[in-house]
Amino acid sequence: MMTEPLRILVTNDDGVDAPGIKLLEKIAHEISSDVWVVAPSGNQSGVGHKFTLATELSLDQRDRKTFAIDGTPADCVAIGMTHVLKDKPADVVLSGINRGQNIADIVHCSGTAAGAREGALQGALGIALSQSMDFSNEHLIEWECSERHGVAAIRSIIENHRNQDIYYNVNFPRCAADDVSGIELVPHQRFSTSAFEYYPSDNEGHFFVTILKTPTPLDDDADCVRLLEHNAVTVTPMKLQQTDFEAINALDGKLSLAD
């Protein structure tokens, strides 16, 4: 009996013309013949799960299965699932491949992670993918690990995914493909404090919000160390349900509006 191929929707936050999404589209075509792309028309890095609300957007059809939206990754997935593919929404949403790692608490502001998260919220299997790089040399990024191991990593997640209330955050190390130590399921690093802080501009009265240093200590078993020091392809299952039920039970009956 013939079965239909998986329908895959590809998005990213670096923009529809970024090299990482071109690589991810190529990888997706090795997994399925039914691949669609709906991605931001320009760079949307760091926007998190922002939606462009109360503002008109436009949909630019680049070819039969490629569309660009002047919005965010979350916009793209929502429109991809409910409009472009409304007659048959995607089974899998792949977001990336991001230029630079998305690890630790940085996932909270990641547009790449948001693309996968919105995919999962829309009912698909969401997978965010990022290629690690050395940010001290922002002009140098090697895609070899993603290119060599991307198909296997994605297929492995698809074949073993069971929980509909999660999405996955995948990072590829910055090393030669032959030097990858393996694929590891790891928690994301919880920093001791936020990594974001004030940085003054040379222009008077202006400043930047940036990451100057990595908060420490780091957990040897979490994504930062396993990816950056052990050359592992890291996979972190992320929950959609963010409620702390232990806190609900611990606080039950203790909160009051009485003076």
C-alpha positions as CSV (number, residue, x, y, z in Angstrom):
1,M,0.0,0.0,0.0
2,M,1.4,3.4,-1.0
3,T,1.6,6.0,1.7
4,E,1.9,9.8,1.1
5,P,5.3,11.4,1.9
6,L,5.6,13.5,5.0
7,R,4.6,17.1,4.3
8,I,7.5,19.3,5.5
9,L,7.3,23.1,6.1
10,V,10.7,24.8,6.3
11,T,11.2,28.2,7.9
12,N,14.0,30.2,9.7
13,D,14.8,33.5,11.3
14,D,17.9,34.5,9.2
15,G,15.7,35.1,6.1
16,V,14.5,33.2,3.1
17,D,17.7,33.8,1.2
18,A,20.1,32.7,4.0
19,P,22.5,29.9,3.3
20,G,21.3,27.9,6.3
21,I,17.7,27.6,5.0
22,K,19.0,26.6,1.6
23,L,20.9,23.8,3.2
24,L,17.9,22.8,5.3
25,E,15.6,22.7,2.2
26,K,18.2,20.4,0.6
27,I,18.2,18.1,3.7
28,A,14.4,18.1,3.8
29,H,14.2,16.9,0.2
30,E,16.3,13.9,1.2
31,I,13.6,13.0,3.7
32,S,10.5,13.8,1.7
33,S,9.4,14.9,-1.8
34,D,6.7,17.2,-0.3
35,V,8.7,20.2,1.0
36,W,7.5,23.8,1.3
37,V,9.3,26.9,2.4
38,V,7.6,29.9,4.2
39,A,10.2,32.2,5.7
40,P,10.9,35.8,6.6
41,S,11.8,38.1,3.7
42,G,14.7,39.5,5.8
43,N,16.7,38.8,9.0
44,Q,14.5,38.2,12.0
45,S,17.1,36.9,14.4
46,G,16.3,37.2,18.1
47,V,12.6,38.1,17.8
48,G,11.5,35.1,19.8
49,H,7.9,34.1,19.4
50,K,6.8,37.5,18.3
51,F,3.7,37.9,16.0
52,T,3.3,40.9,13.8
53,L,-0.2,41.9,15.1
54,A,-2.3,44.8,13.9
55,T,0.0,45.3,11.0
56,E,-0.7,44.2,7.4
57,L,1.8,41.7,6.0
58,S,2.4,40.5,2.4
59,L,3.1,37.1,1.0
60,D,5.6,36.9,-1.8
61,Q,5.5,33.7,-3.8
62,R,9.1,33.0,-5.0
63,D,8.2,29.8,-6.8
64,R,5.6,27.1,-6.6
65,K,6.5,26.0,-3.1
66,T,8.6,28.9,-1.7
67,F,7.0,31.9,-0.1
68,A,8.5,35.0,1.8
69,I,6.6,37.0,4.4
70,D,7.7,40.4,5.7
71,G,7.2,39.1,9.2
72,T,8.6,36.8,11.9
73,P,9.2,33.1,12.0
74,A,6.1,32.6,14.1
75,D,4.1,34.6,11.5
76,C,5.5,32.4,8.7
77,V,4.6,29.1,10.4
78,A,1.1,30.3,11.3
79,I,0.4,31.5,7.8
80,G,2.1,28.5,6.3
81,M,0.0,26.1,8.3
82,T,-3.3,27.9,8.1
83,H,-3.2,29.5,4.7
84,V,-0.5,28.2,2.3
85,L,-1.0,24.6,3.4
86,K,-4.5,25.0,4.8
87,D,-5.9,22.0,2.8
88,K,-3.2,19.7,4.2
89,P,-1.0,21.2,7.0
90,A,2.5,20.1,7.4
91,D,3.4,17.0,9.4
92,V,6.8,18.4,10.3
93,V,8.1,22.0,10.7
94,L,11.8,22.4,10.4
95,S,13.2,25.7,11.5
96,G,16.8,26.8,10.6
97,I,19.5,26.0,10.0
98,N,20.4,28.9,12.1
99,R,23.7,30.7,11.7
100,G,25.1,30.2,15.2
101,Q,24.1,28.0,18.2
102,N,20.8,28.4,20.0
103,I,21.6,26.9,23.4
104,A,21.0,27.6,27.1
105,D,18.5,30.3,28.0
106,I,19.1,31.9,24.6
107,V,16.4,29.6,23.3
108,H,13.8,32.0,25.0
109,C,14.6,34.7,22.5
110,S,15.4,32.5,19.5
111,G,13.3,33.0,16.4
112,T,14.6,29.7,15.2
113,A,13.2,27.9,18.3
114,A,10.0,29.9,17.9
115,G,9.5,28.5,14.4
116,A,9.6,25.0,15.7
117,R,7.5,25.8,18.7
118,E,4.8,27.4,16.6
119,G,4.9,24.4,14.4
120,A,4.2,22.1,17.4
121,L,1.5,24.5,18.6
122,Q,-0.1,24.1,15.2
123,G,-0.1,20.3,15.4
124,A,3.1,19.4,13.6
125,L,6.4,17.9,14.8
126,G,8.6,21.0,15.3
127,I,12.4,20.8,15.1
128,A,14.7,23.8,15.4
129,L,18.2,23.3,14.0
130,S,21.3,25.5,14.5
131,Q,24.9,25.3,13.3
132,S,27.4,26.4,16.0
133,M,30.0,29.0,15.2
134,D,32.7,31.1,16.9
135,F,31.1,34.5,17.3
136,S,34.5,36.2,17.7
137,N,34.7,35.7,13.9
138,E,31.2,36.3,12.6
139,H,32.3,36.1,9.0
140,L,33.4,32.4,9.4
141,I,30.8,29.6,9.7
142,E,31.3,26.1,8.5
143,W,28.2,24.0,7.6
144,E,29.9,20.7,7.2
145,C,28.4,19.1,10.4
146,S,24.9,20.2,9.5
147,E,25.2,19.0,6.0
148,R,26.7,15.6,6.9
149,H,24.5,14.8,10.0
150,G,21.3,16.7,9.4
151,V,19.4,14.1,7.6
152,A,20.2,11.4,10.2
153,A,19.4,13.6,13.1
154,I,16.0,14.7,11.7
155,R,15.1,11.2,10.7
156,S,16.0,9.8,14.1
157,I,13.7,12.4,15.8
158,I,10.8,11.7,13.4
159,E,11.1,8.0,13.9
160,N,11.1,8.2,17.7
161,H,8.8,11.2,18.4
162,R,5.9,10.2,20.6
163,N,4.9,13.1,22.8
164,Q,2.7,15.7,21.0
165,D,3.3,18.3,23.6
166,I,7.0,18.9,22.9
167,Y,9.3,20.3,20.2
168,Y,13.0,19.8,19.7
169,N,16.1,22.0,19.7
170,V,19.0,20.6,17.8
171,N,22.5,22.1,17.6
172,F,25.4,20.9,15.4
173,P,29.0,21.4,16.7
174,R,31.7,23.6,15.0
175,C,34.1,20.8,14.1
176,A,34.9,18.6,11.2
177,A,32.0,16.2,10.5
178,D,34.2,13.2,11.2
179,D,35.0,14.6,14.7
180,V,31.4,14.6,15.9
181,S,31.3,12.6,19.1
182,G,27.7,11.4,18.6
183,I,24.1,12.6,19.1
184,E,23.1,13.3,22.7
185,L,19.8,14.1,24.5
186,V,20.6,16.9,26.9
187,P,18.8,19.6,29.0
188,H,19.3,23.2,28.0
189,Q,21.7,25.1,30.3
190,R,19.9,27.3,32.9
191,F,22.2,30.3,33.4
192,S,22.8,31.7,36.9
193,T,21.5,35.1,35.6
194,S,20.4,36.5,32.3
195,A,23.1,36.7,29.6
196,F,21.8,40.0,28.2
197,E,23.1,43.3,29.4
198,Y,23.8,47.0,28.6
199,Y,26.6,47.9,26.3
200,P,27.4,51.6,25.5
201,S,27.5,52.9,21.9
202,D,30.0,55.4,20.6
203,N,27.0,57.5,19.7
204,E,26.1,59.7,22.7
205,G,22.8,58.7,24.3
206,H,22.6,55.4,22.6
207,F,23.4,51.8,23.7
208,F,23.1,48.2,22.7
209,V,21.5,45.1,24.4
210,T,24.0,42.3,23.9
211,I,25.8,39.3,25.4
212,L,29.3,40.1,26.7
213,K,30.0,36.9,28.5
214,T,28.5,33.5,29.3
215,P,27.2,33.3,32.8
216,T,28.8,30.6,34.9
217,P,29.0,27.9,36.3
218,L,28.0,25.6,33.5
219,D,26.5,22.1,33.9
220,D,28.8,19.4,32.4
221,D,25.7,17.5,31.2
222,A,23.8,20.4,29.6
223,D,23.9,21.7,26.0
224,C,26.6,24.3,26.3
225,V,29.3,22.0,27.4
226,R,28.3,19.0,25.4
227,L,28.1,21.0,22.2
228,L,31.0,23.4,22.5
229,E,33.5,21.2,24.4
230,H,32.6,17.6,23.4
231,N,31.5,18.1,19.8
232,A,28.2,16.4,20.3
233,V,25.1,17.0,18.2
234,T,22.8,18.0,21.0
235,V,19.0,17.4,21.1
236,T,16.8,19.0,23.7
237,P,13.1,18.2,23.9
238,M,11.3,21.3,25.0
239,K,7.8,21.4,26.6
240,L,4.9,23.4,25.3
241,Q,3.1,23.2,28.6
242,Q,5.2,25.5,30.8
243,T,3.1,25.4,34.0
244,D,5.0,24.3,37.1
245,F,2.6,21.9,38.6
246,E,4.8,21.3,41.6
247,A,4.5,25.0,42.4
248,I,0.7,24.8,42.0
249,N,0.5,22.0,44.5
250,A,2.9,23.7,46.9
251,L,1.0,27.0,46.8
252,D,-2.5,25.5,46.8
253,G,-4.5,27.2,49.5
254,K,-1.7,29.6,50.5
255,L,-2.4,32.6,48.3
256,S,-5.0,35.1,49.4
257,L,-6.4,38.5,48.6
258,A,-7.3,39.1,52.2
259,D,-5.4,41.8,54.1
